[in-house]
Amino acid sequence: MKNCIYIFFIFFTLTIFTQTESSISIYTKKIDDYDKILNDISKNIEEEYKQIQNLAVNLINNDISTSHLDVIIENRSSSFFEITSLNVKMNGKNIPISSLKNSKITLYSNSIDPGEYIFTFELSVKGIGYSVFSYMQGYKYNIKKEVKVLVPIIGKARLDLYISKIDNEIDPKKYLGIDINVQ
């Protein structure tokens, strides 16, 4: 009987010990997980603090131009259409255009003060008459579009104007598609 009590006591002690050991390992793992989460949060706070410091330095130096703007026009159907004239204005001021020969033209890529900008695009496009689409030759399209772009305080803004042929369209007067993407 005495041996039974000792065996029961040993079994009970081992059971409690293994449960305690498994509980300790569970809590240790949870503490490690929380420690990793806190380290990630700390890194994020440090990165944001550096960004705020950079902004503060720029503001102190009166250099608020921490923003960037790209304006691109792309002729995705250069086999069907060619740009014959292009006039672009940003807030009423002309943007000089170097060449119309490329299918992708970067009109503006520069640091800029944050805020809202209004772009006016006036372009003329002529049908080339490619292969079986020779009947398109001479069709002229005059396009005028106005677009507002909001440039953030820190970061980039992008304005893309795409000229493309509308698939499955048989009326030459409706072939041309203009898509504008503002990011």
N, C-alpha and C positions, 0 to 999 in steps of 0.2 A: 504494500500500500504506500509505504514511504517512497519507494521507487517510482510509483505512479505519480505521486505528487511532484517529485523532482523532474520527471519527464514532462509532465504537464507544465511546470514552471519554466523549463528550458524551452519548450515549444512556444509558450506564450511570450517569453522574452524575445525569441528569434522572430516571431511574427511582428511584434511591436518594432523591433530593430529594423527589419526589412521595410516595413511600412514607413518608418521615420526616414530611413535612407532614401526610399523612392520619393517621399515628399520633399526631402532636402534637394534631390537632384532636379525635381520639377521646379522648385522655387529658384534654384540656381540658374536654370535655363531661362526662366521668366526674367530674372534680374539681368542676365546677359542680353536678352532681347530688348528690354527697356533701355539698357545702356547703349545699344546700337541705334535705337530710335533717337535717343537724346543726342548722340554724336551727329546723326544726320540733321537734326533740327539745328544744332549748333553750327554746322557747316553752312546751312541755308541762311542763318542769321548773319554769319560773317560775310557771305557773298552779297546779301542785300545791304549790309552796312557799308561795304566797299562801294557799291553803286551810289548810295546816298552821299558818301564822301565825295565821289567824283562829281556828282551833280552840284553839291555845295561849292566845291572848288570852281566849277564852271560858272556858277551864279556869282560868286565873289569876283571872279575875273571878268564879269560881264560877257562871258562867252556862252550864251544860252543855246547856241547851235549844236546841240548834242543829237539832233535828229538828222535823218538822211532820207532823201526822196529820189526814187528812180521812176522815170517816165519813158516807156518803150512803146514803139509802134511796130507791129510785125505783119507783113503781108504773107499770110499762110497759103495763098494761091497765086504765087508769082508766075506760074505757068498760064494762068487765066487772066490776071489783072496786073497792070502796072500803075504805080502812083505817078501821076503827071505833075501834080502840084500839092504842096502841103504848107499850111500856115497854122502855127500853134501859138496860142497866147496863154500866159500864166498870169492871172489877175490883171488882164488887159495889156500886158507887156509881151511883145513878140519874143519867141525863143528862136534863135538862129538855127537853121538846119544845114548841115554840111553837104549831104548828098542824099538823093532819092534812089540811088542804084541798088543799094542793099535791100534784102527782103526783111531784115531786122534793123531798126534804127533806134539808137538810144538818144532820145531827145534831151533828157536831163538826168544827171546823176551827180548829186552834190549834197553837202551838208546844208541844212536849211532850218530856219526858226520854226518851232512847232506852231501849229494852227491850221486854219482851213484855207485851202487854195482852190481857185476855180480855173479850170483848163477849158479852153475853147479850141476845138479841132475843126479846121476847114480843109478838106482835101478833095482832089479830083482824081478819079481812077478811070482808066480806059481798059476796055476789053482787048486782049491780045489776039484772040482767034487761034487758039491752040488746037492742032490736029483736026479731029472731027468737029471741034467747036469753032471752026473758022467763021461761022456766022456771028460770033461774038465780037469779032474785030470791029473796032470803031464805036462800040457802045460806051457811053460816057456816064459816069456816076459822079454827082457832086454830093458830098456828105458834110453835114455840119453837126457836131456833137458838143455838148457842154457837160463837164463832169466836175463834181466837187470831191476833193481829197482832203482828209483830215490827217495831218502829220502829228504823231504822238510826241510827247515831251522827250522821251528817251526811246530810241529805236528807229526802225525803218518803216517807210510807207512806199508802196509801189502802185503804179498805174500802168496797166497794159491795155493797148488798143489793138485788136486783132481784125484783120481783113481776111475773109475766107469765102470760098464758094459754098453756096448752100446745096447740099446733096439732094438729088431727086427733084430738083427744080428745073422745069423746061422753059419757062418764060425768061429770056435774057434780061429783062428789066428787073427781075427779082433774084438773079443769081448771087448777088453780092450780100454778104452777111458781115455785120460789124458787131463785135463783142468787146465789151469793156469790163475789165477786172480790176477792182481797187482793193488793195490789201493794206 
